[in-house]
Every structure is written in C-alpha cells, then in structure tokens.
Amino acid sequence: MAKISEVTRLEFADAIKPYQSKITAILSKEKTVLNAIAGGGKEAPYKKLMLCEDMIYVASLYMAQNSISLKILEVKNNDALNDARKILYKAIIYLEELVTNIIDIPYVDLAKNYEQIADYPVAKRFYLIRKLGLAITLLEDAFGDNSKWKWSFIELKGRFAVVAKNCLDMRKAAKAYFDPNNEDYETVVLYIRMLIKLLDASASGYRDKYELSTRRIDDMRNGIKFLLARHKLALALNDAKTAEEIKKKALVWKDKMDADQKSGSSR
C-alpha cells in the first residue's frame, strides 16, 4: 500500500468535518433526550423510537466517512465502520427496551409493550425497520466478506430480526393479512414476508455459526429459538403445513444439539 501524504490526510480530514459535526450534534441531542426519557411520561417510548432513527442516521454518517476514505485515501476506514457497528447496536437496544429481545416470545406477552407505542402506526414501524435493516446490510457489505466481524453480524442481524418481529402487533396484523380491504393490508403483507426471510436467515445463520465457527451450544439454541419463532408466525397465519414442517426441523436440530452435548461430555 502506497504511503498516504500529509496533504491527502488533511484533504480527508477536511472532507469529513461536516459529517463529524452532525454526528457530534446528534449524540449531544441523544443525551438531552435520554434525560427527558428518565423523567418518564407517555412520550418516553416514542422518544426511544426517535432515538433509534437518529442512531441509524449516525451510522450512515460513519459509513459516508468510510466512502470518503476510500475515495481520497484509497483505504477502508475501519474505525468509522466499527463506530457504525456500535451505533447500530444502540439503535437495536432502543427497540429492545420497547419490545424486548426475547426471540420466541408468545405474542400475547407483548400486549403491554404495544400499549406504549399504540399511536405509532404499522406503516411507520415497517419504514423504521426497513431503514435499520438496510443500514445493517450496507455496513456488512462495507466491511467485506473477509471481515473479522463476519460471525458477529449473525448476532447483529439476529437481534435485528427479533425487534423487527416484536415491533409488529400480530394480533392486529394477522387480521389485516387476510383482509384486502384493511388499510394496513399491503404494509402488513410486505412486513410479514420480510419477517419470514429474517427469521429463516437468523435460524440458518446461528446454525452455521455453531457448525462452522464456535461449536457453542447457545448458538445452536438460538437457531432453534428462531425456528420456534418462525413456527409461531406460521400458526398466526393459519399455515398449519409450514408450522408442522418447521416443528419437525426444530426437533431434528434439537436432537443434533443433544447428541453433540452428549458426545462432548463423554470425551
């Protein structure tokens, strides 16, 4: 790699100033909003949704810095990308605080969570989730295939899949899904199609992580939990055939996990 001249470094530093300035301002605003949230009130949950959006924007600013680095310095800016990764975790955590981080949670157990954000329509939830998902995809692409964070992205995408699922009130969504006259019909259909892909991908991702990298039982357990969450979704959609297929698959995975545990403990 050619040595980067001081002039080029100064050009890069000058180019990213506007982005860094915006990041500083948003993170400063975040502290003010968190202080307001600490005071409680009905608006607190909606402020967390706003903070989630803000963090997605901050992550995009860090990724923009990486793009500028590639253009001017002709090298990837791993510091900026890593900052974006940490910020996207924060975005997910704000949603987890609203709708939990539980993978295989009964929909009825989320009733109180939905009451907090009842005035946040499904179209806005879908838009927010799509923005977050796009940011994660862009970040993973920016890191590249040989990144040291390859397996870490399984967790990031898994946690994203959970909040994406838990943000959708399936009690209402299941009705809208079968009613073309419902005003939320199109949004709900697209949202659920997305959830099916996310849950399937996370189940496979954790299984691959277990088989090809960690051999940690909790990774396999998470894969099974995502299958069970997918099973619940199929039942909510009255898709008995798919639900039964997923149930059988989960049992096969559990048998595999139990056999591996037994084999490992007998060594």
N, C-alpha and C positions, 0 to 999 in steps of 0.2 A: 504494500500500500504506500502510495506517494505521501511524503510529508506535507502536512497542511500548513500553509504560510500564515503568518500573523495577520496579514491583510485579509485573507479569506476568513479567518476566525472572527475578525472584527465585523466583516460583512454579515456573517451568520448571526453574531450577537445582536447586531442592529436589526436584522430581519425578524428576529423572534421577539423583540421588545414588545410590540403591540399584543402579541399572544400572551406573553408572560404577565403583562399588565392586566389583561382581562382575567387571567387565572387568579392573580392576587386579589382582585376586586371581588370575584365570586366567592373565593374561600373566606374572605373577610365578612362578606354578607352571610355566609353559612353560619359563622359564629353568632351573629346577631339573631338569626332565625332560630338557632338551637336554644338560645337564651329565652326566646319567646315561647318555644315549644315546652321548655321546662316549666313554664308558668301554667301549663295545662290549657283547657278550653276546647270547645268543639272544633276550632280551626286548626288545632295542632296536627291531626292526621293529614290534613290537606297540605299543610306546610311541609310535611315529610315527602309528599308526592312532588311538591315543587323542588325540594332539595335533590330528589332523585333526578329530575330533569336537569337541574343545574350541574350535577356531577357528570352526567352524560355529555353535556356541553364542554365541561372542563377536560374530560377525556379526549374529546375531539380536538381541542386546542393543543393538547400534548401531542396527539398524532400528527397535527399540522406541523408542529415543530420538527417532528421526525422527517416529514416530507421535505421541509426546507433544508434540513441537514443533508438529505440525500441529493438534493439539487445543488446546493452550494459546496458542501464539504465532500460529497460523494461517499459518505459513510452513514450507516444507520445510527440513530441516536437512541441507544438502549436505555439511557437514563430517562428520557422523555417517555418512551414506551412503557417502562416499568412504572413510572408515575401514573400513566394512563391506566395500567392494570390495577394499581392500588385504588384509584379513584372509582373505577367501575365496581370494585368490591364494595366501596362505600355506597354507591347507588343501589346495589342489591340489598345491602344491610338496611337501608332506609325502608325498602319494601318488606323485608323480612320482619322488621319491627311492627309493620302494619298487618301482615297476613301470615306470619310465622315462616319458619324454614323447615317445617315438617313435610317430608316427601309424601308419605302415604297417609294423609290425614282425611278422616271422614268429612264430607262436605258440610254436614250439619254442625261440626265443631267450629266452623269458621263463621257462623252466623253473627256472633258479636263483633267479629273483625269487620264484617261487611257493613254493619251499622255505623261504624266510624267514618266510612267513606261512601255512604249511601248516595250522596249528591255528586259523586264522580262517575259520570256515565261510562258504559261499557266501551263506547267508541273512543273515549279519551284513554281508557285503560289499555285498549288494544294499540293505540298510537304510541303510548309511552313504552309499552313492552316491545313493540317493533323497533323503536329507536334504540332501546337498550340492547336488543339482540343484534342489530346492525353494528353498533359500536363494538360489541364483543367480536363479531366476525371480522371487522376491519382491523382490529387490534391483533387478532390471531394471524391474519394474513400479513400484517406489517412485521410481526416477529419472524415469520417464515417457518418452513417445515422442520428445520433442524434446531429450533429454539430449545433452550434448556427448560422452558416453561410448557413444553408440549403436553405433559401429563397434568400439569397444574390447570390447564384450560379445561380438562374434563370436570374438575371441581367447579370452576367458574361457570361453565355452561350448565352444569348440573344445578347449581344454586339458582341460576337464572331460570331454568326450566321450572323449578319449584315455585318461585314467586310469580312466574307467568301463569302457572296453573292456579295458584291460590288467589290470584287477583280476580279471577273470573268466578262470579257467583253462579255455580252450576245449578242451583235451584231455579233461578230465572233463565239461565242460558239454555237448559235442557228444553224448556218450553218454547223459547224463541227459535231454537234449532229446527223444530218441526212445524213452525208456523210462518210461511212466506209473507203473511200479512203483518207480522210483527215488525215494528220499526227497527228493531235491532237484529233482524233475521240475517242479513248479509254479513254484518260485522261478526256476529256470533259464529256463523258457519266458517268464516275465514279464521277466526280466533281458534276455534276447536281444531281445525285442520292443522294449524300451526302447533298447537299443544300436542297433538298426536305425534308429529315429527320430533318435537323436542323431547318428549318422554321416551320415545323409542331410541333416539340418538343417545340420551343420557344413560339408559339401561345398557346399551351396547358399549358405550364409552367406558363405563365403570367395569364392565366385564373384561374389556380389552386391557384396561389399566391393571386389573388383577392378574390376568393371564400373562401379559407381556412385560409388566414392569414390577409392581410392588409385591404381589402374592399376599397382600394384606386382606384378611377376611372381611374387614369393614368395607373395603371397596366392593367385594362381591355382594355383601349385604345391601349396599346402596343400589347396586344394579338390580337386585331382586325387589327392593322397595320401589324403584321406578317402574318395574313391571307391574307391581301391585297397584300403583297409582294409575297406570295405563288401564288396568283391569277395572278399576272403579269408574274411569271415564267411559269405558265401553258399556258398562252396566247402566250408567246415567243416560247413555244414548240408546238404550234398549237393544244393543248389539250383542245378543247372547252368544252367537257363534264365535265372534272375536274374543269376547270375555273368556270363554271356555278355552280357546287356544292359548291365550296369554296365561291363564291359570296353570295349564299343563306345562308351559315353558318355564314358569316360575318354580314349579315343583322340580323340574329337571335341573335347573340351576341350583336349587337348594340341596338336592341330592349330591350334586357335584361339589358344592361347598362343604357339606358334611363329610363327604368321603375324603376331601383334601385335608380337612381338620383332623380326621381320624388317622390318616396316613402320616401327617406331620407330627402328631402327638405320640405315635408309636415308634418314631425313629430314635 
